[in-house]
Amino acid sequence: MSYANIDGVDIKLDVYIPPANGAHDPTPAVLFFHGGGCFSGTRQNEGIAYFPWIEPLERGYLFITADYRLLHPFTGLDQLEDALRLFQFLDSEFNGKLRQAGATMMLDIDKIAVLGESGGGYIARLAALHAMPRPAALVSYYGMGGDMLSDFWLNVREPQSMPRERVARFLETEPTKETGLPIFVQDGFFTDAQRRTDAFAWISQNGLFLDYLTGIHGLSERLRTFPRDQRESMVPKTVQKAFPECSLHASRLHPPVLFVHSKNDTIVPLSESLQTHWQLKEASVMTELFLIDGEKHGPVKLDGSAVAGMESGEEAVFRFIDSVLKTNKI
């Protein structure tokens, strides 16, 4: 179903309903945001599977998976708007849509855990900080959005793994407006029909990601001239909400968080989770950290198989979600 139409761009979600248990009480939900570096991916889990969808259903949760507008020409502020519009829809229209479809199970708007994988972690963080009603819990699964002013996102990295010729067409032509593109494997790369996934890799390794996140050409170059501890104050006020780390002053209202991350992640650095984890701890927010050994990034390898440690990571995710959603403390 559509949850928003913005300037003619239709943005959709899918909902999966657990087996009926005879009860008609409002039901908690897991709301999933897909990965893809904020440039690609789709709510429908086509191509590379992001996450085991059956688990939330077996535990009795509604499972909602939502698209969002993808970077370039859209920006992080557009993705923030999508997160806000999504929660407005869930609060005001979603249960009515379920009833129209013949469902007897309804959403408990006060018991939603947002779960974001990789780039989807950025969207989930925006929702946790700014959406109303506020999510009950956040799970960042190799997620972006906690240390985006670090040298990792601003410096040119060598050696470069993504050749420019592979993404030249995307970089040099007017981008199309997209809300979802399946990711698959081709020529040894995670990619998609427009090579947006590849473009994310090239943009990231050349220290330009923040230009695309904000839509401000040259911002990355300006920010990298300042020491790390001065960069936040140099972010233009008009785009500060696109940086979750700039909004943690309100962190006492932040929902409980679980961060799952690889110790050796070279795509989204571990600092993205560590930085926020320690900031929230200092603010007395409930936060947990689950680290996985070995693999570079994400739950699957190029051959589609699960990476080592994923099973224990997934168990940690649902232990945490159960501990928050299946209590009466919300």
Backbone bond lengths (Angstrom), bond angles and torsions (degrees), N, CA, C in turn:
res aa  C-N    CA-C-N  psi(-1)  N-CA   C-N-CA  omega(-1)  CA-C   N-CA-C  phi
1 M - - - 1.460 - - 1.532 109.49 -
2 S 1.329 117.06 154.94 1.462 122.04 178.17 1.526 109.75 -83.77
3 Y 1.323 116.46 136.45 1.460 118.83 174.39 1.521 112.26 -109.05
4 A 1.338 117.14 -11.44 1.458 120.12 176.73 1.519 108.85 -162.65
5 N 1.317 114.90 151.72 1.463 122.02 169.58 1.520 106.07 -132.87
6 I 1.314 116.12 112.21 1.457 121.64 -173.81 1.520 108.44 -120.60
7 D 1.321 115.21 115.34 1.470 121.14 -178.79 1.522 111.49 51.62
8 G 1.334 115.14 41.69 1.459 120.45 176.80 1.514 115.13 82.99
9 V 1.327 117.54 -0.31 1.468 121.28 178.59 1.524 107.94 -96.39
10 D 1.328 116.00 117.09 1.463 122.74 -177.86 1.529 108.44 -88.02
11 I 1.327 116.85 126.02 1.461 121.33 -176.65 1.523 107.73 -117.68
12 K 1.333 116.66 127.06 1.456 120.84 -167.37 1.525 113.15 -119.78
13 L 1.314 113.46 161.89 1.452 122.07 170.87 1.518 108.85 -133.91
14 D 1.319 115.90 158.93 1.463 123.32 170.64 1.519 107.63 -118.29
15 V 1.316 116.16 147.23 1.455 120.13 176.20 1.522 109.13 -127.88
16 Y 1.326 115.35 136.37 1.452 123.19 178.24 1.519 107.46 -116.83
17 I 1.329 116.49 129.54 1.453 121.97 -172.21 1.517 109.56 -106.01
18 P 1.324 118.08 129.68 1.470 120.04 -179.28 1.520 111.05 -68.83
19 P 1.314 117.56 162.87 1.467 120.50 177.67 1.523 110.83 -54.68
20 A 1.333 116.21 138.13 1.467 120.76 -178.84 1.527 110.03 -62.58
21 N 1.332 114.89 136.57 1.467 119.11 177.58 1.527 111.73 -112.68
22 G 1.334 116.18 10.88 1.455 120.43 178.69 1.510 113.99 89.15
23 A 1.334 117.08 -15.35 1.464 120.44 -179.81 1.525 110.13 -89.96
24 H 1.328 115.33 152.57 1.455 120.58 178.42 1.528 111.39 -120.17
25 D 1.314 116.21 17.44 1.456 120.02 177.89 1.526 109.65 -69.90
26 P 1.344 117.47 153.99 1.475 119.70 174.48 1.529 110.58 -54.52
27 T 1.325 115.91 139.20 1.463 122.54 -171.62 1.521 111.38 -109.83
28 P 1.334 118.99 132.58 1.476 121.16 174.62 1.527 110.72 -63.67
29 A 1.330 116.11 161.18 1.464 120.84 -176.42 1.519 111.27 -139.59
30 V 1.317 114.16 151.82 1.464 122.67 166.81 1.521 106.51 -106.69
31 L 1.318 116.36 123.32 1.468 123.32 179.56 1.513 108.00 -107.43
32 F 1.332 116.74 115.71 1.465 122.40 -172.63 1.524 111.89 -105.48
33 F 1.348 115.71 133.19 1.467 122.66 172.64 1.529 108.27 -113.96
34 H 1.324 116.00 123.77 1.468 122.34 -173.99 1.522 112.25 -70.89
35 G 1.338 114.18 162.71 1.457 121.17 175.60 1.516 111.86 -88.79
36 G 1.342 114.75 -178.84 1.460 122.29 -179.13 1.516 112.85 135.39
37 G 1.348 117.06 19.86 1.456 120.66 177.45 1.511 113.81 67.43
38 C 1.322 117.78 16.84 1.477 124.89 -175.08 1.522 112.18 72.36
39 F 1.340 117.72 -2.00 1.458 122.86 -179.30 1.524 113.20 -100.97
40 S 1.329 117.95 -22.78 1.466 120.48 -172.35 1.527 109.11 -151.44
41 G 1.354 115.70 -173.17 1.450 121.56 -178.14 1.520 111.29 100.06
42 T 1.326 115.87 170.07 1.452 121.31 -176.06 1.520 110.48 -151.75
43 R 1.327 115.19 151.57 1.473 120.51 178.58 1.518 111.92 -64.36
44 Q 1.328 118.76 -20.45 1.460 121.79 -169.13 1.525 114.15 -91.33
45 N 1.349 116.33 7.61 1.463 119.54 171.73 1.525 113.02 59.66
46 E 1.341 116.04 25.14 1.464 119.43 177.87 1.519 109.90 -73.69
47 G 1.322 115.80 158.11 1.458 120.13 179.06 1.515 110.28 70.58
48 I 1.332 116.82 -117.30 1.456 121.82 178.96 1.525 108.74 -77.12
49 A 1.339 116.50 122.22 1.460 120.31 179.75 1.527 109.72 -74.30
50 Y 1.331 116.53 132.00 1.456 120.25 -176.98 1.520 113.00 -86.65
51 F 1.324 116.39 -38.40 1.454 118.52 -167.99 1.525 108.71 -158.08
52 P 1.346 118.18 148.97 1.467 120.51 179.72 1.528 111.08 -73.34
53 W 1.300 116.88 101.47 1.463 122.32 -173.14 1.513 113.49 -67.95
54 I 1.311 118.57 -25.67 1.459 120.38 -172.29 1.526 111.61 -69.90
55 E 1.321 117.54 -26.85 1.462 120.89 -174.21 1.529 113.31 -59.33
56 P 1.358 119.90 -49.53 1.465 117.57 179.89 1.522 113.08 -62.32
57 L 1.334 117.09 -33.46 1.468 119.73 179.84 1.523 110.68 -67.79
58 E 1.326 116.58 -40.95 1.464 120.24 179.64 1.526 111.44 -64.93
59 R 1.332 116.18 -25.19 1.460 120.06 179.96 1.527 112.10 -91.42
60 G 1.335 116.49 3.10 1.446 120.25 174.56 1.509 115.82 89.35
61 Y 1.349 117.74 13.71 1.454 121.15 179.18 1.529 111.07 -94.11
62 L 1.322 116.55 145.56 1.458 119.19 160.27 1.522 107.34 -63.65
63 F 1.329 117.15 142.27 1.460 120.37 176.02 1.520 107.98 -119.53
64 I 1.323 115.66 117.52 1.467 122.68 -178.04 1.520 107.96 -115.67
65 T 1.296 116.68 131.15 1.456 121.00 177.97 1.525 108.58 -128.07
66 A 1.320 116.29 126.91 1.464 121.15 -168.22 1.523 111.73 -122.99
67 D 1.324 114.67 139.29 1.461 120.76 167.84 1.522 109.65 -77.16
68 Y 1.320 115.22 168.48 1.460 122.65 172.93 1.523 106.83 -153.69
69 R 1.316 116.34 159.94 1.465 119.34 -178.86 1.533 110.21 -67.95
70 L 1.329 115.47 135.76 1.455 121.47 -172.28 1.527 111.41 -91.85
71 L 1.330 114.57 147.79 1.457 119.97 -179.53 1.520 112.18 -56.33
72 H 1.320 112.74 139.04 1.443 126.06 175.89 1.529 112.01 67.39
73 P 1.336 115.16 95.89 1.460 127.29 15.79 1.519 114.51 -87.70
74 F 1.330 119.05 -8.36 1.460 119.91 -179.39 1.525 109.80 -74.91
75 T 1.329 116.04 164.16 1.461 122.02 -176.08 1.530 109.93 -126.46
76 G 1.325 115.07 177.67 1.445 119.77 176.10 1.518 112.84 -61.29
77 L 1.328 117.78 -31.39 1.462 120.12 177.03 1.523 111.01 -67.45
78 D 1.324 117.24 -34.68 1.463 120.09 174.24 1.527 110.03 -65.63
79 Q 1.319 116.72 -40.74 1.465 120.35 179.25 1.525 111.14 -67.00
80 L 1.327 117.09 -34.21 1.455 120.41 172.50 1.528 110.48 -62.19
81 E 1.326 116.88 -45.15 1.464 120.00 177.58 1.522 111.05 -58.80
82 D 1.332 116.96 -39.92 1.466 120.33 178.73 1.532 110.64 -61.40
83 A 1.326 117.04 -43.82 1.466 120.34 179.37 1.529 110.70 -62.03
84 L 1.331 117.07 -41.71 1.465 120.48 179.68 1.524 111.03 -66.32
85 R 1.332 115.58 -43.85 1.467 119.60 -179.72 1.528 110.79 -65.20
86 L 1.322 116.55 -36.72 1.461 120.35 179.23 1.523 110.64 -61.06
87 F 1.333 117.83 -46.88 1.458 119.58 -178.74 1.523 111.86 -69.93
88 Q 1.314 117.88 -31.69 1.463 119.96 173.26 1.527 110.26 -62.22
89 F 1.333 116.14 -42.14 1.458 121.27 178.86 1.524 111.04 -65.19
90 L 1.324 116.53 -45.56 1.461 119.84 179.96 1.521 111.20 -60.40
91 D 1.314 116.69 -35.40 1.455 121.48 -177.75 1.528 112.71 -76.91
92 S 1.347 116.93 -35.02 1.464 119.19 -169.54 1.527 114.90 -107.57
93 E 1.338 118.19 -28.86 1.457 120.21 -170.66 1.524 115.19 -125.18
94 F 1.309 117.28 -21.98 1.461 121.18 -168.23 1.530 112.38 -61.06
95 N 1.319 117.33 -49.24 1.469 119.15 -177.47 1.523 111.61 -64.04
96 G 1.326 117.12 -34.70 1.457 119.90 174.81 1.516 111.79 -62.36
97 K 1.314 117.14 -40.22 1.470 121.07 176.88 1.528 110.95 -64.10
98 L 1.332 116.74 -39.74 1.463 119.69 177.58 1.528 110.84 -62.35
99 R 1.328 116.32 -43.61 1.462 119.20 179.73 1.524 111.37 -62.43
100 Q 1.352 116.00 -40.83 1.461 120.24 178.15 1.524 111.17 -60.41
101 A 1.325 116.81 -32.18 1.468 121.59 -179.91 1.524 112.44 -83.71
102 G 1.330 116.81 -0.06 1.458 120.07 177.27 1.509 115.20 90.73
103 A 1.347 117.56 7.14 1.465 119.93 179.90 1.522 110.42 -75.90
104 T 1.310 116.86 144.67 1.461 121.36 175.31 1.520 111.43 -100.85
105 M 1.314 117.54 -16.41 1.458 122.32 -180.00 1.520 109.59 -88.87
106 M 1.328 118.01 132.22 1.453 123.16 -177.80 1.530 110.80 -115.92
107 L 1.310 115.89 156.41 1.462 122.76 -179.82 1.525 111.08 -79.50
108 D 1.325 116.24 135.63 1.462 122.09 168.35 1.525 106.73 -91.12
109 I 1.330 116.90 102.92 1.463 121.93 -173.52 1.523 112.19 -63.28
110 D 1.332 117.22 -21.51 1.459 120.58 -179.02 1.517 113.07 -87.91
111 K 1.334 116.72 -1.28 1.466 119.86 -179.08 1.525 110.12 -131.00
112 I 1.331 114.65 69.61 1.467 121.72 176.28 1.523 108.43 -117.68
113 A 1.323 116.35 124.54 1.460 121.84 171.23 1.521 107.88 -98.45
114 V 1.331 117.52 122.16 1.456 120.40 176.25 1.521 108.32 -91.01
115 L 1.316 115.22 132.09 1.459 123.30 -176.07 1.520 107.93 -127.00
116 G 1.321 117.00 117.75 1.460 120.81 -179.42 1.504 111.54 -124.07
117 E 1.334 116.13 132.67 1.464 121.99 179.34 1.520 109.56 -106.60
118 S 1.327 117.60 124.68 1.458 123.94 178.08 1.531 110.58 57.66
119 G 1.346 118.38 -117.33 1.459 119.93 177.79 1.513 112.59 -60.20
120 G 1.327 117.13 -30.89 1.452 120.78 175.88 1.517 112.51 -64.72
121 G 1.333 116.88 -23.97 1.459 120.44 175.09 1.518 111.48 -62.81
122 Y 1.335 115.97 -33.17 1.471 120.43 176.38 1.524 110.24 -63.92
123 I 1.334 117.70 -45.22 1.462 121.46 179.79 1.524 109.69 -64.74
124 A 1.336 117.08 -42.16 1.456 121.15 179.77 1.534 110.94 -62.52
125 R 1.324 117.13 -38.91 1.469 120.40 176.81 1.529 110.99 -63.37
126 L 1.338 116.75 -42.93 1.463 119.66 178.36 1.526 110.26 -59.49
127 A 1.334 116.40 -42.87 1.459 120.09 178.66 1.528 110.96 -62.44
128 A 1.327 117.33 -43.43 1.463 120.99 -178.14 1.520 111.72 -63.15
129 L 1.326 116.67 -32.98 1.462 121.32 -177.59 1.518 113.53 -84.33
130 H 1.341 117.15 -35.89 1.462 119.21 -165.64 1.522 115.50 -123.48
131 A 1.329 118.61 -19.22 1.470 119.73 -173.56 1.530 110.84 -73.30
132 M 1.317 114.36 149.30 1.461 122.33 172.57 1.517 108.15 -133.47
133 P 1.341 118.31 132.86 1.465 127.27 -5.35 1.538 111.28 -60.09
134 R 1.296 115.15 150.62 1.461 119.90 -175.58 1.529 110.90 -73.11
135 P 1.346 118.02 136.56 1.464 119.41 174.10 1.526 111.72 -56.81
136 A 1.318 115.17 151.20 1.465 120.43 -179.46 1.519 112.26 -81.88
137 A 1.335 117.66 -23.23 1.457 121.67 -177.58 1.523 108.94 -157.98
138 L 1.319 115.24 155.35 1.468 122.76 177.30 1.515 108.49 -128.89
139 V 1.339 115.56 132.34 1.464 121.46 170.19 1.515 107.65 -120.23
140 S 1.328 115.89 118.84 1.468 122.15 176.31 1.524 107.90 -103.48
141 Y 1.326 115.31 113.98 1.462 122.46 -172.05 1.529 107.72 -109.30
142 Y 1.343 116.15 96.53 1.461 121.53 -170.75 1.533 110.45 57.52
143 G 1.326 116.67 33.65 1.458 120.43 -165.27 1.518 115.31 -82.42
144 M 1.329 113.80 148.84 1.451 122.60 173.44 1.536 109.29 -83.75
145 G 1.346 115.26 165.73 1.451 119.94 167.90 1.509 116.42 111.17
146 G 1.325 119.55 5.76 1.459 119.65 -177.45 1.510 114.91 -109.24
147 D 1.327 117.51 -17.11 1.468 120.77 -176.07 1.527 109.01 -148.30
148 M 1.329 116.14 50.67 1.460 121.00 -169.91 1.522 113.47 -80.22
149 L 1.322 117.22 -5.74 1.465 121.01 176.38 1.524 111.73 -100.65
150 S 1.331 115.85 12.31 1.463 120.53 -178.95 1.523 111.10 -78.04
151 D 1.329 115.33 167.09 1.466 120.78 177.80 1.515 111.61 -60.11
152 F 1.336 117.53 -29.17 1.463 120.55 -178.17 1.525 110.80 -54.68
153 W 1.343 117.77 -42.87 1.465 121.13 -175.92 1.527 112.95 -87.94
154 L 1.335 117.43 -9.42 1.466 119.82 -173.81 1.520 113.88 -112.48
155 N 1.319 117.87 -23.51 1.458 120.29 -176.55 1.528 111.94 -93.83
156 V 1.323 116.81 149.81 1.461 122.25 173.27 1.516 107.81 -74.68
157 R 1.336 116.08 129.57 1.466 120.20 -176.52 1.523 110.16 -105.68
158 E 1.324 115.43 139.25 1.464 122.85 176.63 1.523 108.95 -127.95
159 P 1.343 117.15 146.16 1.467 127.92 -6.15 1.524 110.83 -72.81
160 Q 1.325 115.69 159.05 1.453 120.99 -176.56 1.528 109.60 -95.93
161 S 1.330 115.08 128.28 1.459 119.98 -176.08 1.525 113.22 -90.71
162 M 1.338 117.67 -19.33 1.460 120.90 -177.83 1.531 109.89 -110.70
163 P 1.331 118.74 111.70 1.474 120.88 179.90 1.521 111.13 -70.10
164 R 1.335 116.81 142.37 1.460 120.72 -176.96 1.524 111.72 -63.96
165 E 1.331 117.50 -34.21 1.462 119.43 -177.83 1.522 112.18 -61.65
166 R 1.336 116.89 -23.94 1.458 119.50 179.39 1.533 111.59 -71.04
167 V 1.329 117.32 -23.50 1.470 120.71 -175.86 1.531 112.40 -121.60
168 A 1.333 117.14 10.41 1.469 120.13 -175.10 1.524 112.11 -57.98
169 R 1.313 117.22 -40.96 1.465 119.27 -177.99 1.521 111.43 -62.46
170 F 1.313 116.52 -43.38 1.465 119.73 179.29 1.519 110.71 -64.23
171 L 1.332 117.28 -41.67 1.452 120.98 -176.69 1.524 113.09 -71.38
172 E 1.323 116.87 -27.89 1.465 120.15 -169.72 1.523 114.31 -105.85
173 T 1.324 118.46 -1.57 1.460 121.01 -179.60 1.522 110.02 -119.31
174 E 1.328 115.82 162.43 1.456 120.93 179.03 1.525 109.15 -66.09
175 P 1.328 118.40 123.31 1.458 120.13 -176.12 1.528 111.82 -73.35
176 T 1.301 115.92 150.15 1.456 120.81 173.73 1.526 109.30 -85.86
177 K 1.316 115.20 157.02 1.461 120.77 179.91 1.523 108.60 -86.80
178 E 1.326 116.13 114.93 1.459 121.10 -173.18 1.529 111.21 -125.10
179 T 1.328 115.08 147.33 1.461 121.72 172.78 1.521 112.39 -120.52
180 G 1.325 117.98 -3.36 1.454 119.40 178.72 1.513 111.64 -175.17
181 L 1.331 116.05 128.86 1.462 122.40 176.32 1.526 108.47 -140.17
182 P 1.344 118.49 122.35 1.461 120.37 179.17 1.525 111.96 -61.35
183 I 1.311 115.91 141.08 1.462 122.76 176.43 1.524 108.96 -99.62
184 F 1.323 115.92 136.76 1.464 120.92 177.54 1.521 108.41 -142.60
185 V 1.320 116.88 178.75 1.463 121.92 -179.44 1.517 109.65 -105.90
186 Q 1.331 116.36 131.58 1.472 122.50 177.65 1.522 108.74 -149.07
187 D 1.320 116.62 132.45 1.469 122.08 177.33 1.532 112.81 54.36
188 G 1.339 115.78 32.42 1.452 119.12 177.82 1.514 114.93 80.95
189 F 1.343 117.93 11.34 1.455 121.83 179.08 1.527 109.79 -124.16
190 F 1.342 116.83 147.37 1.447 119.94 161.29 1.527 107.04 -71.89
191 T 1.328 116.89 130.28 1.453 119.69 -173.92 1.529 109.59 -151.14
192 D 1.321 116.56 -174.32 1.465 123.36 177.55 1.519 107.19 -153.47
193 A 1.331 117.15 178.37 1.465 120.87 -173.12 1.527 112.95 -62.85
194 Q 1.319 117.92 -25.29 1.466 121.21 179.16 1.520 113.16 -106.52
195 R 1.324 116.60 2.39 1.466 123.65 -176.85 1.531 112.09 58.22
196 R 1.316 115.51 34.27 1.457 120.16 174.33 1.535 110.94 -68.52
197 T 1.325 116.20 -37.31 1.459 120.09 177.94 1.525 109.96 -60.70
198 D 1.310 116.67 -42.16 1.466 121.90 177.58 1.528 110.51 -65.60
199 A 1.342 115.56 -39.65 1.461 119.94 -179.91 1.521 111.07 -62.80
200 F 1.343 116.56 -39.36 1.464 119.29 175.68 1.528 109.89 -56.54
201 A 1.335 117.03 -44.96 1.462 120.47 -178.94 1.523 110.66 -62.56
202 W 1.342 117.69 -43.70 1.470 120.53 -179.09 1.522 110.62 -67.65
203 I 1.327 117.60 -43.98 1.466 122.20 -179.86 1.522 109.87 -62.52
204 S 1.333 116.63 -43.04 1.456 120.83 -179.97 1.518 111.51 -63.70
205 Q 1.336 118.28 -46.90 1.462 120.39 -176.29 1.525 112.42 -69.56
206 N 1.342 116.58 -15.18 1.463 120.42 177.19 1.530 113.11 -103.24
207 G 1.328 116.44 12.63 1.454 120.73 172.93 1.509 114.72 67.14
208 L 1.345 117.09 32.07 1.461 121.07 -174.84 1.531 113.46 -117.01
209 F 1.324 118.02 7.49 1.459 119.38 -172.83 1.529 112.28 -59.20
210 L 1.322 117.59 -38.66 1.460 119.63 -175.96 1.526 112.18 -68.83
211 D 1.334 117.75 -24.84 1.470 120.05 173.63 1.523 110.33 -61.59
212 Y 1.321 116.22 -43.18 1.465 120.95 -178.55 1.525 111.14 -76.90
213 L 1.324 117.06 -34.60 1.460 120.39 178.77 1.527 110.99 -63.15
214 T 1.325 116.49 -39.81 1.466 120.83 -175.39 1.521 113.77 -98.39
215 G 1.341 117.14 -20.12 1.459 120.09 -173.06 1.518 112.93 77.64
216 I 1.329 117.38 12.55 1.468 121.85 -179.57 1.521 108.88 -106.75
217 H 1.321 116.80 102.20 1.459 121.23 -179.68 1.527 109.86 -65.76
218 G 1.322 116.28 129.26 1.455 122.03 179.26 1.516 114.49 93.81
219 L 1.346 118.19 -4.49 1.462 119.76 -179.78 1.520 111.40 -63.25
220 S 1.328 117.37 -42.42 1.465 120.32 -179.63 1.525 110.94 -59.45
221 E 1.317 115.58 -44.19 1.473 119.71 -179.58 1.522 110.82 -61.69
222 R 1.331 117.78 -39.98 1.462 121.02 179.81 1.522 111.27 -68.66
223 L 1.332 116.56 -44.33 1.456 119.63 -176.12 1.520 112.34 -66.55
224 R 1.339 117.33 -34.25 1.465 118.27 -176.19 1.527 112.29 -69.83
225 T 1.335 118.65 -11.05 1.465 120.97 177.43 1.530 112.05 -79.78
226 F 1.348 116.39 -11.10 1.462 120.43 -178.71 1.523 110.22 -103.18
227 P 1.335 117.74 150.52 1.461 120.35 172.44 1.526 109.90 -60.89
228 R 1.326 116.39 155.66 1.464 121.75 -176.75 1.526 112.08 -53.44
229 D 1.335 117.46 -41.25 1.464 119.55 -174.19 1.523 113.71 -75.51
230 Q 1.345 117.54 -5.11 1.466 120.29 177.75 1.536 113.05 -106.59
231 R 1.313 116.99 -7.28 1.466 119.47 -171.01 1.521 113.15 -68.83
232 E 1.329 117.56 -37.43 1.466 118.85 -177.81 1.523 110.95 -58.49
233 S 1.333 116.86 -40.36 1.466 119.70 -179.82 1.522 112.18 -70.51
234 M 1.325 117.20 -15.65 1.461 121.21 -179.85 1.532 112.98 -92.29
235 V 1.326 118.03 -6.96 1.457 121.60 178.08 1.531 108.21 -71.84
236 P 1.331 119.09 126.26 1.469 120.43 178.79 1.529 111.16 -55.45
237 K 1.332 116.77 138.64 1.461 120.79 -177.51 1.521 111.73 -58.83
238 T 1.332 116.34 -29.81 1.466 120.07 -176.94 1.518 112.56 -64.86
239 V 1.342 118.07 -20.94 1.470 120.58 -176.66 1.522 112.54 -121.53
240 Q 1.330 118.84 9.34 1.456 120.05 -176.27 1.527 112.67 -60.51
241 K 1.329 117.56 -33.10 1.461 119.28 -179.18 1.525 112.40 -68.92
242 A 1.327 117.96 -12.32 1.460 120.69 174.71 1.527 111.41 -77.42
243 F 1.333 117.81 -7.17 1.459 123.57 179.81 1.529 108.42 -112.59
244 P 1.322 118.76 101.69 1.465 119.32 -179.54 1.521 113.43 -53.08
245 E 1.332 117.41 -35.95 1.463 119.63 -178.05 1.523 112.45 -64.80
246 C 1.342 117.31 -20.06 1.464 120.66 178.61 1.525 112.15 -81.85
247 S 1.330 117.21 -6.90 1.468 120.49 -176.12 1.522 112.76 -112.34
248 L 1.325 117.33 7.56 1.461 119.40 -176.22 1.521 113.37 -76.71
249 H 1.355 117.79 0.88 1.463 119.95 174.22 1.534 110.29 -62.57
250 A 1.355 115.59 -22.84 1.465 120.32 178.20 1.521 111.44 -97.65
251 S 1.333 116.73 24.51 1.464 120.99 -168.82 1.521 113.74 -68.94
252 R 1.336 120.09 -15.77 1.463 119.92 177.95 1.526 111.05 -66.03
253 L 1.324 116.46 -19.03 1.460 120.77 175.41 1.524 111.28 -93.60
254 H 1.310 116.54 1.92 1.462 121.52 -175.46 1.519 110.16 -70.69
255 P 1.350 118.64 138.02 1.464 120.22 177.10 1.530 111.24 -70.41
256 P 1.314 117.41 163.43 1.464 120.60 174.64 1.534 111.23 -57.29
257 V 1.339 116.03 148.23 1.461 121.16 -173.47 1.523 111.24 -133.65
258 L 1.318 115.20 141.72 1.458 122.37 165.30 1.513 108.12 -118.31
259 F 1.320 116.47 127.14 1.459 122.64 173.72 1.523 108.70 -105.71
260 V 1.332 116.37 125.16 1.461 122.48 173.47 1.520 106.85 -115.36
261 H 1.329 117.35 126.00 1.467 119.04 -175.88 1.531 109.97 -154.47
262 S 1.313 114.65 152.51 1.456 120.86 174.14 1.528 110.16 -83.82
263 K 1.307 115.64 140.03 1.465 120.01 177.15 1.524 112.05 -65.79
264 N 1.341 116.58 -22.64 1.467 120.65 -173.28 1.530 112.68 -114.82
265 D 1.325 117.16 25.80 1.457 121.25 -176.68 1.531 110.60 -66.13
266 T 1.329 115.98 123.76 1.465 121.22 178.51 1.529 112.41 -106.83
267 I 1.316 117.63 -1.88 1.465 121.98 179.60 1.526 110.85 -100.42
268 V 1.319 116.17 -47.80 1.467 123.19 172.52 1.527 105.60 -124.43
269 P 1.318 118.22 107.40 1.474 119.58 -170.45 1.520 112.50 -64.11
270 L 1.317 115.54 152.88 1.452 122.60 179.55 1.526 111.68 -56.11
271 S 1.315 117.28 -29.74 1.469 120.65 -179.52 1.513 112.38 -59.18
272 E 1.349 118.31 -23.91 1.457 120.91 177.59 1.526 111.34 -60.45
273 S 1.331 116.15 -34.70 1.458 120.23 176.67 1.525 112.06 -88.47
274 L 1.337 116.88 -44.11 1.461 120.35 -176.10 1.520 111.91 -60.39
275 Q 1.329 117.27 -44.12 1.467 121.56 -176.64 1.525 111.00 -56.64
276 T 1.336 116.29 -50.98 1.460 119.59 -177.97 1.526 111.24 -70.46
277 H 1.322 116.53 -37.86 1.466 120.50 178.90 1.527 110.45 -54.56
278 W 1.323 117.53 -48.23 1.463 120.19 -177.39 1.521 111.57 -74.54
279 Q 1.336 117.78 -33.72 1.466 119.88 175.97 1.529 110.95 -62.52
280 L 1.327 116.28 -43.16 1.459 119.99 -179.58 1.521 111.61 -70.30
281 K 1.327 116.65 -36.20 1.466 119.28 175.92 1.524 110.55 -59.31
282 E 1.310 116.61 -43.35 1.464 120.58 179.44 1.522 111.42 -63.59
283 A 1.336 116.71 -27.85 1.463 121.64 179.24 1.523 111.97 -91.31
284 S 1.339 117.03 8.74 1.475 123.03 178.24 1.521 112.62 63.12
285 V 1.329 116.90 31.70 1.457 122.14 173.80 1.529 108.11 -92.08
286 M 1.320 117.44 138.32 1.464 121.43 177.46 1.521 109.71 -63.33
287 T 1.320 116.75 120.19 1.456 120.99 -178.90 1.519 109.91 -146.90
288 E 1.335 116.23 138.57 1.452 123.02 178.61 1.519 109.56 -126.43
289 L 1.317 115.18 152.29 1.463 121.48 -178.64 1.516 108.79 -130.26
290 F 1.340 116.49 125.54 1.458 122.10 178.21 1.526 107.63 -121.85
291 L 1.330 117.10 115.04 1.459 121.83 -176.37 1.517 110.79 -103.11
292 I 1.332 114.94 140.67 1.464 122.43 -179.35 1.521 108.72 -113.50
293 D 1.312 117.25 134.13 1.463 122.14 179.43 1.525 110.79 -81.52
294 G 1.314 115.25 154.92 1.464 119.42 163.33 1.500 116.54 95.29
295 E 1.327 117.34 -81.62 1.459 120.70 -164.28 1.527 112.84 -70.67
296 K 1.360 114.93 160.18 1.460 120.20 -176.09 1.523 113.09 -75.85
297 H 1.345 116.70 -50.97 1.460 118.13 -173.99 1.523 111.00 -165.21
298 G 1.319 115.12 138.14 1.454 121.10 169.64 1.505 114.27 81.79
299 P 1.341 115.64 168.11 1.460 121.09 -173.90 1.520 115.39 -83.29
300 V 1.357 118.64 -12.42 1.468 119.55 -177.28 1.521 111.08 -131.38
301 K 1.335 115.11 153.74 1.455 122.14 176.55 1.533 109.80 -90.97
302 L 1.328 115.89 176.61 1.462 120.57 178.88 1.518 112.36 -59.57
303 D 1.332 117.29 -29.57 1.466 119.71 179.95 1.531 112.39 -84.83
304 G 1.333 117.17 3.09 1.458 121.43 177.51 1.513 114.35 88.39
305 S 1.324 117.70 -5.77 1.461 120.23 179.90 1.525 110.46 -79.82
306 A 1.322 114.99 155.51 1.462 120.22 -179.95 1.524 110.13 -71.63
307 V 1.318 116.20 143.27 1.459 120.05 177.48 1.521 109.50 -77.46
308 A 1.326 115.03 158.03 1.459 120.26 178.52 1.526 109.94 -61.35
309 G 1.304 116.40 136.15 1.453 121.12 178.56 1.505 115.10 92.95
310 M 1.350 117.15 -8.22 1.455 119.46 -176.73 1.526 112.63 -66.01
311 E 1.336 116.28 -37.23 1.459 118.52 -178.22 1.518 111.01 -61.74
312 S 1.339 116.35 -44.64 1.468 119.03 178.70 1.518 110.90 -67.80
313 G 1.351 117.57 -33.67 1.452 120.77 176.14 1.516 112.39 -63.45
314 E 1.330 115.57 -43.05 1.466 119.75 179.10 1.524 111.04 -66.44
315 E 1.333 116.82 -37.47 1.465 119.61 176.76 1.521 110.44 -62.36
316 A 1.329 116.60 -40.51 1.465 120.30 178.57 1.519 110.86 -63.62
317 V 1.347 116.87 -38.63 1.461 120.90 179.40 1.522 110.90 -58.79
318 F 1.332 117.15 -48.72 1.460 118.79 -173.88 1.523 112.96 -81.17
319 R 1.327 118.29 -23.99 1.462 119.18 169.04 1.527 109.89 -61.87
320 F 1.324 114.87 -43.83 1.463 119.95 -179.51 1.526 110.88 -66.16
321 I 1.333 117.06 -47.93 1.466 119.98 -179.37 1.524 110.61 -60.42
322 D 1.329 117.44 -43.58 1.465 120.71 178.01 1.526 110.54 -60.29
323 S 1.337 116.84 -40.22 1.464 120.21 -176.12 1.527 111.59 -64.90
324 V 1.333 116.91 -26.25 1.467 120.60 -179.98 1.515 111.41 -94.67
325 L 1.321 117.81 -49.35 1.463 120.32 -171.79 1.520 113.72 -79.93
326 K 1.324 117.27 -24.67 1.458 119.37 -177.13 1.530 112.68 -99.07
327 T 1.328 114.62 26.30 1.469 120.40 172.20 1.507 108.15 -116.70
328 N 1.306 116.67 173.20 1.466 121.74 179.30 1.518 111.59 -109.46
329 K 1.350 115.35 26.57 1.466 119.17 -175.16 1.521 112.92 -95.70
330 I 1.345 117.70 -3.62 1.466 120.27 -176.09 1.525 109.60 -76.89
